[in-house]
Amino acid sequence: MTYAYQLNNVKVHYHDQLVLDIEKLNIPAYECLAVLGENGAGKSTLFHLLSLLQKPDSGDISVLDNEINASQTKQCHQIGLVPQHPYMLPGTVTDNIRLALKLKKVDKARHASQLQQALETVNLTHLADQTANTLSGGEQRRVAIARVLAFDPKILLLDEPFANLDSFHQRQLEDVITMLANDSKRTILFSTHDRLQASAITPHTIQLLKGKPISAPLLNLFHGHYDGELFHTKTLKIFAAEGSLSARHIAIDPLAITISTHAHSDSSARNQLPGRLISISEADRAVRLTVDCGDKFEVIISQQALSALALSLGASVWISFKATAVTLL
Ligand SMILES: Nc1ncnc2c1ncn2[C@@H]1O[C@H](COP(=O)(O)OP(=O)(O)OP(=O)(O)O)[C@@H](O)[C@H]1O
């Protein structure tokens, strides 16, 4: 198998704080991978390392099966990073893209066709001659993506591409990323907080928790301690299947939680908690509910299930989930 990246024992510190700690992470080439994590989990730091803008304090990173020191400049030309806050250079959208082609030393004969194709991919042809700094935030994000697509990198890194976009532009960008992922010509990594959004684009995800990759969903993440049967948060006791007594966190997949208007005495779900429904946000794929049971739980259900339950804000509800749905971390 070809790997886009192989990371071994990679650590990054800022002022004595360990912010990235990756024992082993292999990212297969030609895959589209979502990097999930809360604020400060280390996503941007990871993207800086992967774009070779930053070196780890210790550990090894291979890019496309080469050690990064082999020919760093050449490898940089294979990687396109769209940072969380992309900057626009002075001049038009076209000027911005042409400069990237020059910097990445793309053959001049290919400039016009690469430029055209990049603009078409992100639906920006009509804004080609507009001054880039006068575009909206969402349009600038698309320029930044066109700027890296123009030099056809083997690896595309998109750091929080959906941040500050309205739902229409988020959907448009999801379609662009999905289309790029479907042609399997390159490896794509994008970071997001939104697991549903990630899963709409790709089944492949890694999650960062305080700088470490973990295999559990990061939603419904609670802190506390485990006594071998129950996990104790400050306010709740939650049955968790076997795990290490040293676990300090639990995560519960919101799709594994059911919601009802009554407790079920015959249910196989060991965790049944009363609570109050405090938010309902409807997306067009599903509905997210927040239930305050002392700690706040996110629950994802279908539109049909919501209608059948006839729930409204402030309603008293019960949530239930199995001990095996609780991942100890
Ligand atoms: N240049 C820096 N100097 C000091 N600390 C930093 C620096 N950059 C990042 N950090 C710290 O490193 C940790 C990880 O930050 P990072 O930006 O990688 O997280 P993130 O997952 O991208 O967060 P967000 O979702 O908020 O963008 C945070 O605690 C942050 O405060």
The ligand as an SDF file (V2000), in Angstrom:
LIG
                    3D

 31 33  0  0  0  0  0  0  0  0999 V2000
    1.8480   29.2440   17.9560 N   0  0  0  0  0  0  0  0  0  0  0  0
    1.3680   28.7440   19.0870 C   0  0  0  0  0  0  0  0  0  0  0  0
    1.8880   29.0990   20.2720 N   0  0  0  0  0  0  0  0  0  0  0  0
    1.4270   28.5830   21.4420 C   0  0  0  0  0  0  0  0  0  0  0  0
    0.4130   27.6910   21.5180 N   0  0  0  0  0  0  0  0  0  0  0  0
   -0.1400   27.3110   20.3610 C   0  0  0  0  0  0  0  0  0  0  0  0
    0.2860   27.8100   19.0900 C   0  0  0  0  0  0  0  0  0  0  0  0
   -0.4620   27.2340   18.1140 N   0  0  0  0  0  0  0  0  0  0  0  0
   -1.3180   26.4220   18.7410 C   0  0  0  0  0  0  0  0  0  0  0  0
   -1.1470   26.4660   20.0830 N   0  0  0  0  0  0  0  0  0  0  0  0
   -1.8930   25.6760   21.0840 C   0  0  0  0  0  0  0  0  0  0  0  0
   -1.8480   24.3380   20.6790 O   0  0  0  0  0  0  0  0  0  0  0  0
   -3.0840   23.6730   20.9220 C   0  0  0  0  0  0  0  0  0  0  0  0
   -3.6000   23.0770   19.6060 C   0  0  0  0  0  0  0  0  0  0  0  0
   -3.9470   24.1510   18.7230 O   0  0  0  0  0  0  0  0  0  0  0  0
   -4.5050   23.9100   17.2480 P   0  0  0  0  0  0  0  0  0  0  0  0
   -4.6730   25.2530   16.6250 O   0  0  0  0  0  0  0  0  0  0  0  0
   -3.6380   22.9270   16.5620 O   0  0  0  0  0  0  0  0  0  0  0  0
   -5.9190   23.2340   17.5650 O   0  0  0  0  0  0  0  0  0  0  0  0
   -7.1890   23.0430   16.6030 P   0  0  0  0  0  0  0  0  0  0  0  0
   -7.6880   21.6570   16.8500 O   0  0  0  0  0  0  0  0  0  0  0  0
   -6.8360   23.4050   15.2090 O   0  0  0  0  0  0  0  0  0  0  0  0
   -8.2080   24.0970   17.2190 O   0  0  0  0  0  0  0  0  0  0  0  0
   -9.4060   24.9370   16.5170 P   0  0  0  0  0  0  0  0  0  0  0  0
  -10.4940   23.9660   16.1760 O   0  0  0  0  0  0  0  0  0  0  0  0
   -9.8100   25.8720   17.6190 O   0  0  0  0  0  0  0  0  0  0  0  0
   -8.8220   25.6350   15.3350 O   0  0  0  0  0  0  0  0  0  0  0  0
   -4.0130   24.7230   21.5120 C   0  0  0  0  0  0  0  0  0  0  0  0
   -3.9910   24.5680   22.9190 O   0  0  0  0  0  0  0  0  0  0  0  0
   -3.3670   26.0450   21.1070 C   0  0  0  0  0  0  0  0  0  0  0  0
   -3.6260   27.0450   22.0730 O   0  0  0  0  0  0  0  0  0  0  0  0
  1  2  1  0
  2  3  1  0
  2  7  2  0
  3  4  2  0
  4  5  1  0
  5  6  2  0
  6  7  1  0
  6 10  1  0
  7  8  1  0
  8  9  2  0
  9 10  1  0
 10 11  1  0
 11 12  1  0
 11 30  1  0
 12 13  1  0
 13 14  1  0
 13 28  1  0
 14 15  1  0
 15 16  1  0
 16 17  2  0
 16 18  1  0
 16 19  1  0
 19 20  1  0
 20 21  2  0
 20 22  1  0
 20 23  1  0
 23 24  1  0
 24 25  2  0
 24 26  1  0
 24 27  1  0
 28 29  1  0
 28 30  1  0
 30 31  1  0
M  END
$$$$
